[in-house]
């Protein structure tokens, strides 16, 4: 609640003879302000997740590319072929996680969360 009051001076302007009060319920305004701040936080988290995902994806591209090159020539990999294959699979799984992070970042940067009232 917000309460404001003002004195009204009587005839001659020396003595107050009335008090005007205004009472306002600001509960909804406070809730809306909090929801707006939460939406801003989620948007910032989304932007951060997108930036991290892009940087991480760049690293995964290098890891996946080199492991694919080695796997394409089994002679070059030799006894390390199986560990290199596992590296390539891990890079693929990490790339899938990166895509999920990017989807999360796009969703939260474009659509701030709104709760029903």
QUIRAVEN-V156658 format. One record per backbone hydrogen bond with DSSP energy under -1.0 kcal/mol. CO is the residue of the C=O (numbers start at 1). NH is the residue of the N-H. If there is no record, write none. Layout:
BEGIN
((CO	NH) (CO	NH))
END
This chain:
BEGIN
((2	24) (4	22) (6	20) (8	17) (8	18) (10	13) (15	10) (18	8) (20	6) (22	4) (24	2) (26	30) (27	31) (28	32) (29	33) (30	34) (31	35) (32	36) (33	37) (34	38) (35	39) (36	40) (37	41) (38	42) (39	43) (40	44) (41	45) (42	46) (43	47) (44	48) (45	49) (46	50) (47	51) (48	52) (49	53) (50	54) (51	55) (52	56) (53	57) (54	58) (55	59) (56	60) (57	61) (58	62) (59	63) (60	64) (61	65) (62	66) (63	67) (64	68) (65	69) (66	70) (67	71) (68	72) (73	77) (74	78) (77	80) (78	81) (80	84) (81	85) (82	86) (83	87) (84	88) (85	89) (86	90) (87	91) (88	92) (89	93) (90	94) (91	95) (92	96) (93	97) (94	98) (95	99) (96	100) (97	101) (98	102) (99	103) (100	104) (101	105) (102	106) (103	107) (104	108) (105	109) (106	110) (107	111))
END
